[in-house]
Amino acid sequence: MLEVSIRTVYRDIDALVATGVPVRGEAGVGYTLEPGYHLPPLNLTAEEAEALAFGARVLATWSDEAVGGQAAAALAKIRAVLPASGQAGIDQNIFWAPQWMERHAPKVDLLELKRAAQHRRVLVIEYQALNGARTTRTVRPLSINFFGPAWLLAAWCELAEDFRCFRLDRIESLMPTGAIFWDEDGKRLADFKRTKAEEVRQAGFHDGAMTERV
């Protein structure tokens, strides 16, 4: 139901216990929360609340409807439990994220792509490069990154046998293969960050178009 592994549940329970939450039980048997325990009230300063609100507005402007809606819903829940000073920080709207430049909207569902990376689902994508070339790629999705005004998928590409970044506004379609990928040396997100992230940052945008290697 939660779309996480049992090991993740065990890890999260251990993290809660480490912070002092009175969870009793053991792995493989079950857990219970001692009665009478309540989370401490959320207490943010006006500037902290304003920073969260700005982040939600950026997502609403530059992502898609589903992710923007989740950000707005989360912000509304946070606002509801804040003191008056925190609510004022959210409401004053001094930080603004207008859409004055061309927006390269993703053609694929950001949440679907995020879950594919989260659950390590191998994907087949139909991709059109900036030079017009169309290819079919089998990829291991690793992370979704915002390089305003475009979103990029960082992935291990089986065709290139290397890491590649694909613009989400140029992915024509994606389809899960049903296969799951596992960590392999040289193909992990940590490996991408170590060897490729700086290269992508330096490439950046040139004449309004993201440089890419296909």
Short mmCIF file of the C-alpha atoms (twelve columns), coordinates in Angstrom:
data_MODEL
# 
_entry.id   MODEL 
# 
loop_
_atom_site.group_PDB 
_atom_site.id 
_atom_site.type_symbol 
_atom_site.label_atom_id 
_atom_site.label_alt_id 
_atom_site.label_comp_id 
_atom_site.label_asym_id 
_atom_site.label_seq_id 
_atom_site.Cartn_x 
_atom_site.Cartn_y 
_atom_site.Cartn_z 
_atom_site.pdbx_PDB_model_num 
ATOM 1   C CA . MET A 1   0.000  0.000  0.000   1 
ATOM 2   C CA . LEU A 2   2.839  2.414  0.814   1 
ATOM 3   C CA . GLU A 3   4.939  1.353  -2.205  1 
ATOM 4   C CA . VAL A 4   8.038  0.809  -0.065  1 
ATOM 5   C CA . SER A 5   10.006 -2.308 0.844   1 
ATOM 6   C CA . ILE A 6   9.794  -4.012 4.234   1 
ATOM 7   C CA . ARG A 7   13.436 -3.064 4.818   1 
ATOM 8   C CA . THR A 8   12.467 0.602  4.379   1 
ATOM 9   C CA . VAL A 9   9.738  0.227  7.026   1 
ATOM 10  C CA . TYR A 10  12.232 -1.348 9.443   1 
ATOM 11  C CA . ARG A 11  14.727 1.447  8.751   1 
ATOM 12  C CA . ASP A 12  12.099 4.153  9.320   1 
ATOM 13  C CA . ILE A 13  10.957 2.546  12.582  1 
ATOM 14  C CA . ASP A 14  14.576 2.437  13.801  1 
ATOM 15  C CA . ALA A 15  14.932 6.146  12.910  1 
ATOM 16  C CA . LEU A 16  11.784 7.001  14.903  1 
ATOM 17  C CA . VAL A 17  12.996 5.026  17.933  1 
ATOM 18  C CA . ALA A 18  16.374 6.792  17.737  1 
ATOM 19  C CA . THR A 19  14.632 10.179 18.053  1 
ATOM 20  C CA . GLY A 20  12.795 9.070  21.193  1 
ATOM 21  C CA . VAL A 21  9.405  8.103  19.740  1 
ATOM 22  C CA . PRO A 22  8.017  5.327  22.015  1 
ATOM 23  C CA . VAL A 23  7.557  2.583  19.416  1 
ATOM 24  C CA . ARG A 24  7.515  -0.940 20.847  1 
ATOM 25  C CA . GLY A 25  7.863  -4.232 18.982  1 
ATOM 26  C CA . GLU A 26  10.265 -6.062 16.738  1 
ATOM 27  C CA . ALA A 27  10.857 -6.809 13.079  1 
ATOM 28  C CA . GLY A 28  8.745  -9.653 11.753  1 
ATOM 29  C CA . VAL A 29  6.289  -9.444 14.653  1 
ATOM 30  C CA . GLY A 30  4.832  -5.958 14.652  1 
ATOM 31  C CA . TYR A 31  4.989  -2.528 16.214  1 
ATOM 32  C CA . THR A 32  2.813  -0.382 18.411  1 
ATOM 33  C CA . LEU A 33  2.970  3.259  19.439  1 
ATOM 34  C CA . GLU A 34  2.485  3.864  23.138  1 
ATOM 35  C CA . PRO A 35  -0.804 5.686  23.854  1 
ATOM 36  C CA . GLY A 36  -0.704 9.358  24.762  1 
ATOM 37  C CA . TYR A 37  2.207  10.259 22.489  1 
ATOM 38  C CA . HIS A 38  1.800  13.323 20.312  1 
ATOM 39  C CA . LEU A 39  4.156  15.019 17.882  1 
ATOM 40  C CA . PRO A 40  5.490  18.363 19.103  1 
ATOM 41  C CA . PRO A 41  3.837  21.383 17.468  1 
ATOM 42  C CA . LEU A 42  5.399  22.639 14.254  1 
ATOM 43  C CA . ASN A 43  7.101  25.930 14.979  1 
ATOM 44  C CA . LEU A 44  8.642  27.813 12.055  1 
ATOM 45  C CA . THR A 45  9.792  31.396 11.941  1 
ATOM 46  C CA . ALA A 46  8.135  33.732 9.458   1 
ATOM 47  C CA . GLU A 47  11.210 33.566 7.198   1 
ATOM 48  C CA . GLU A 48  11.353 29.749 7.317   1 
ATOM 49  C CA . ALA A 49  7.668  29.576 6.391   1 
ATOM 50  C CA . GLU A 50  8.218  32.083 3.592   1 
ATOM 51  C CA . ALA A 51  11.055 29.960 2.186   1 
ATOM 52  C CA . LEU A 52  8.788  26.886 2.125   1 
ATOM 53  C CA . ALA A 53  6.033  28.863 0.428   1 
ATOM 54  C CA . PHE A 54  8.447  30.075 -2.238  1 
ATOM 55  C CA . GLY A 55  9.595  26.519 -2.926  1 
ATOM 56  C CA . ALA A 56  5.974  25.418 -3.367  1 
ATOM 57  C CA . ARG A 57  5.299  28.303 -5.776  1 
ATOM 58  C CA . VAL A 58  8.379  27.455 -7.841  1 
ATOM 59  C CA . LEU A 59  7.145  23.873 -8.179  1 
ATOM 60  C CA . ALA A 60  3.661  25.076 -9.102  1 
ATOM 61  C CA . THR A 61  5.107  27.327 -11.835 1 
ATOM 62  C CA . TRP A 62  7.813  25.107 -13.274 1 
ATOM 63  C CA . SER A 63  6.736  21.490 -12.740 1 
ATOM 64  C CA . ASP A 64  3.446  19.888 -13.747 1 
ATOM 65  C CA . GLU A 65  -0.077 19.868 -12.350 1 
ATOM 66  C CA . ALA A 66  0.367  16.780 -10.157 1 
ATOM 67  C CA . VAL A 67  3.619  17.864 -8.469  1 
ATOM 68  C CA . GLY A 68  2.437  21.468 -8.151  1 
ATOM 69  C CA . GLY A 69  -0.801 20.262 -6.571  1 
ATOM 70  C CA . GLN A 70  1.073  18.148 -4.035  1 
ATOM 71  C CA . ALA A 71  3.288  21.088 -3.119  1 
ATOM 72  C CA . ALA A 72  0.252  23.350 -2.645  1 
ATOM 73  C CA . ALA A 73  -1.538 20.722 -0.527  1 
ATOM 74  C CA . ALA A 74  1.505  20.213 1.685   1 
ATOM 75  C CA . LEU A 75  1.888  23.960 2.129   1 
ATOM 76  C CA . ALA A 76  -1.763 24.303 3.136   1 
ATOM 77  C CA . LYS A 77  -1.322 21.605 5.802   1 
ATOM 78  C CA . ILE A 78  1.788  23.304 7.138   1 
ATOM 79  C CA . ARG A 79  0.069  26.687 7.203   1 
ATOM 80  C CA . ALA A 80  -2.870 25.277 9.158   1 
ATOM 81  C CA . VAL A 81  -0.666 24.300 12.134  1 
ATOM 82  C CA . LEU A 82  1.606  27.349 12.163  1 
ATOM 83  C CA . PRO A 83  1.292  30.229 14.611  1 
ATOM 84  C CA . ALA A 84  0.167  33.584 13.272  1 
ATOM 85  C CA . SER A 85  3.736  34.747 12.569  1 
ATOM 86  C CA . GLY A 86  4.431  31.718 10.375  1 
ATOM 87  C CA . GLN A 87  1.145  32.102 8.503   1 
ATOM 88  C CA . ALA A 88  1.995  35.747 7.847   1 
ATOM 89  C CA . GLY A 89  5.311  34.678 6.336   1 
ATOM 90  C CA . ILE A 90  3.512  32.380 3.903   1 
ATOM 91  C CA . ASP A 91  0.823  34.905 3.009   1 
ATOM 92  C CA . GLN A 92  2.921  37.988 2.296   1 
ATOM 93  C CA . ASN A 93  4.234  36.467 -0.961  1 
ATOM 94  C CA . ILE A 94  7.305  38.689 -1.311  1 
ATOM 95  C CA . PHE A 95  9.268  35.855 -2.923  1 
ATOM 96  C CA . TRP A 96  7.680  35.310 -6.325  1 
ATOM 97  C CA . ALA A 97  8.232  32.830 -9.156  1 
ATOM 98  C CA . PRO A 98  6.648  34.323 -12.303 1 
ATOM 99  C CA . GLN A 99  6.803  32.519 -15.623 1 
ATOM 100 C CA . TRP A 100 8.278  35.285 -17.762 1 
ATOM 101 C CA . MET A 101 10.630 33.115 -19.801 1 
ATOM 102 C CA . GLU A 102 9.801  30.228 -22.104 1 
ATOM 103 C CA . ARG A 103 8.829  27.166 -20.133 1 
ATOM 104 C CA . HIS A 104 9.980  23.793 -21.442 1 
ATOM 105 C CA . ALA A 105 7.117  21.785 -19.965 1 
ATOM 106 C CA . PRO A 106 7.738  18.061 -19.342 1 
ATOM 107 C CA . LYS A 107 5.879  15.780 -21.740 1 
ATOM 108 C CA . VAL A 108 5.881  12.957 -19.192 1 
ATOM 109 C CA . ASP A 109 4.366  12.673 -15.730 1 
ATOM 110 C CA . LEU A 110 6.942  13.825 -13.152 1 
ATOM 111 C CA . LEU A 111 5.470  11.640 -10.395 1 
ATOM 112 C CA . GLU A 112 5.457  8.559  -12.629 1 
ATOM 113 C CA . LEU A 113 9.095  9.190  -13.508 1 
ATOM 114 C CA . LYS A 114 9.983  9.845  -9.877  1 
ATOM 115 C CA . ARG A 115 8.405  6.567  -8.783  1 
ATOM 116 C CA . ALA A 116 10.221 4.695  -11.538 1 
ATOM 117 C CA . ALA A 117 13.533 6.005  -10.196 1 
ATOM 118 C CA . GLN A 118 12.457 5.381  -6.599  1 
ATOM 119 C CA . HIS A 119 11.466 1.765  -7.275  1 
ATOM 120 C CA . ARG A 120 14.266 1.150  -9.785  1 
ATOM 121 C CA . ARG A 121 12.082 0.324  -12.757 1 
ATOM 122 C CA . VAL A 122 13.828 -0.024 -16.092 1 
ATOM 123 C CA . LEU A 123 12.150 2.149  -18.731 1 
ATOM 124 C CA . VAL A 124 12.001 2.316  -22.512 1 
ATOM 125 C CA . ILE A 125 11.767 5.899  -23.750 1 
ATOM 126 C CA . GLU A 126 11.177 7.413  -27.165 1 
ATOM 127 C CA . TYR A 127 13.438 10.450 -27.382 1 
ATOM 128 C CA . GLN A 128 13.878 13.273 -29.886 1 
ATOM 129 C CA . ALA A 129 17.238 15.014 -29.588 1 
ATOM 130 C CA . LEU A 130 17.810 18.697 -30.267 1 
ATOM 131 C CA . ASN A 131 19.200 17.806 -33.700 1 
ATOM 132 C CA . GLY A 132 15.909 16.079 -34.561 1 
ATOM 133 C CA . ALA A 133 17.227 12.519 -34.289 1 
ATOM 134 C CA . ARG A 134 14.712 10.074 -32.803 1 
ATOM 135 C CA . THR A 135 15.908 7.078  -30.814 1 
ATOM 136 C CA . THR A 136 14.494 4.382  -28.562 1 
ATOM 137 C CA . ARG A 137 16.420 3.994  -25.333 1 
ATOM 138 C CA . THR A 138 16.371 1.493  -22.485 1 
ATOM 139 C CA . VAL A 139 17.362 3.427  -19.386 1 
ATOM 140 C CA . ARG A 140 17.793 3.137  -15.652 1 
ATOM 141 C CA . PRO A 141 16.210 6.342  -14.242 1 
ATOM 142 C CA . LEU A 142 18.365 7.764  -11.445 1 
ATOM 143 C CA . SER A 143 17.153 11.296 -10.672 1 
ATOM 144 C CA . ILE A 144 14.945 14.092 -11.987 1 
ATOM 145 C CA . ASN A 145 16.652 17.471 -12.060 1 
ATOM 146 C CA . PHE A 146 15.484 21.012 -12.708 1 
ATOM 147 C CA . PHE A 147 17.827 23.090 -14.867 1 
ATOM 148 C CA . GLY A 148 15.457 26.016 -15.391 1 
ATOM 149 C CA . PRO A 149 13.642 26.333 -17.657 1 
ATOM 150 C CA . ALA A 150 13.942 22.613 -18.517 1 
ATOM 151 C CA . TRP A 151 13.748 19.377 -16.523 1 
ATOM 152 C CA . LEU A 152 16.310 16.632 -17.087 1 
ATOM 153 C CA . LEU A 153 16.268 12.906 -16.413 1 
ATOM 154 C CA . ALA A 154 19.663 11.606 -15.334 1 
ATOM 155 C CA . ALA A 155 19.865 7.933  -16.300 1 
ATOM 156 C CA . TRP A 156 22.129 5.080  -17.248 1 
ATOM 157 C CA . CYS A 157 21.543 4.488  -20.955 1 
ATOM 158 C CA . GLU A 158 21.972 0.926  -22.198 1 
ATOM 159 C CA . LEU A 159 22.414 2.109  -25.807 1 
ATOM 160 C CA . ALA A 160 25.234 4.523  -24.987 1 
ATOM 161 C CA . GLU A 161 26.600 2.299  -22.202 1 
ATOM 162 C CA . ASP A 162 27.096 5.486  -20.208 1 
ATOM 163 C CA . PHE A 163 25.198 8.105  -18.230 1 
ATOM 164 C CA . ARG A 164 22.976 10.456 -20.204 1 
ATOM 165 C CA . CYS A 165 20.702 13.391 -19.388 1 
ATOM 166 C CA . PHE A 166 17.410 13.513 -21.276 1 
ATOM 167 C CA . ARG A 167 15.248 16.616 -21.445 1 
ATOM 168 C CA . LEU A 168 11.733 15.799 -20.271 1 
ATOM 169 C CA . ASP A 169 10.202 18.077 -22.892 1 
ATOM 170 C CA . ARG A 170 11.791 15.830 -25.541 1 
ATOM 171 C CA . ILE A 171 10.769 12.431 -24.175 1 
ATOM 172 C CA . GLU A 172 7.885  11.484 -26.446 1 
ATOM 173 C CA . SER A 173 6.814  8.457  -24.410 1 
ATOM 174 C CA . LEU A 174 8.000  6.140  -21.666 1 
ATOM 175 C CA . MET A 175 7.058  2.573  -20.841 1 
ATOM 176 C CA . PRO A 176 8.136  0.332  -17.947 1 
ATOM 177 C CA . THR A 177 9.756  -2.887 -19.151 1 
ATOM 178 C CA . GLY A 178 8.760  -4.818 -16.038 1 
ATOM 179 C CA . ALA A 179 12.432 -5.276 -15.138 1 
ATOM 180 C CA . ILE A 180 14.048 -3.956 -11.963 1 
ATOM 181 C CA . PHE A 181 17.631 -2.745 -11.821 1 
ATOM 182 C CA . TRP A 182 20.053 -3.098 -8.937  1 
ATOM 183 C CA . ASP A 183 23.090 -1.118 -7.859  1 
ATOM 184 C CA . GLU A 184 26.140 -1.883 -9.984  1 
ATOM 185 C CA . ASP A 185 29.513 -0.209 -9.668  1 
ATOM 186 C CA . GLY A 186 29.828 2.575  -12.201 1 
ATOM 187 C CA . LYS A 187 26.078 2.772  -12.908 1 
ATOM 188 C CA . ARG A 188 24.735 4.266  -9.681  1 
ATOM 189 C CA . LEU A 189 23.483 7.769  -8.955  1 
ATOM 190 C CA . ALA A 190 26.538 8.289  -6.754  1 
ATOM 191 C CA . ASP A 191 28.744 7.438  -9.741  1 
ATOM 192 C CA . PHE A 192 26.834 9.889  -11.938 1 
ATOM 193 C CA . LYS A 193 27.242 12.656 -9.381  1 
ATOM 194 C CA . ARG A 194 30.938 11.959 -9.058  1 
ATOM 195 C CA . THR A 195 31.754 11.746 -12.767 1 
ATOM 196 C CA . LYS A 196 29.063 13.578 -14.743 1 
ATOM 197 C CA . ALA A 197 27.237 16.176 -12.653 1 
ATOM 198 C CA . GLU A 198 29.988 18.795 -13.021 1 
ATOM 199 C CA . GLU A 199 30.117 18.147 -16.768 1 
ATOM 200 C CA . VAL A 200 26.361 18.753 -17.019 1 
ATOM 201 C CA . ARG A 201 26.610 21.912 -14.917 1 
ATOM 202 C CA . GLN A 202 29.378 23.340 -17.078 1 
ATOM 203 C CA . ALA A 203 27.498 22.485 -20.285 1 
ATOM 204 C CA . GLY A 204 24.425 24.332 -19.052 1 
ATOM 205 C CA . PHE A 205 22.287 26.143 -21.603 1 
ATOM 206 C CA . HIS A 206 23.732 27.624 -24.763 1 
ATOM 207 C CA . ASP A 207 21.680 30.001 -26.921 1 
ATOM 208 C CA . GLY A 208 18.584 28.854 -25.055 1 
ATOM 209 C CA . ALA A 209 19.052 25.145 -25.771 1 
ATOM 210 C CA . MET A 210 20.504 22.533 -23.467 1 
ATOM 211 C CA . THR A 211 23.591 20.961 -24.999 1 
ATOM 212 C CA . GLU A 212 23.324 17.188 -25.082 1 
ATOM 213 C CA . ARG A 213 25.150 14.059 -26.143 1 
ATOM 214 C CA . VAL A 214 22.964 11.318 -27.571 1 
# 
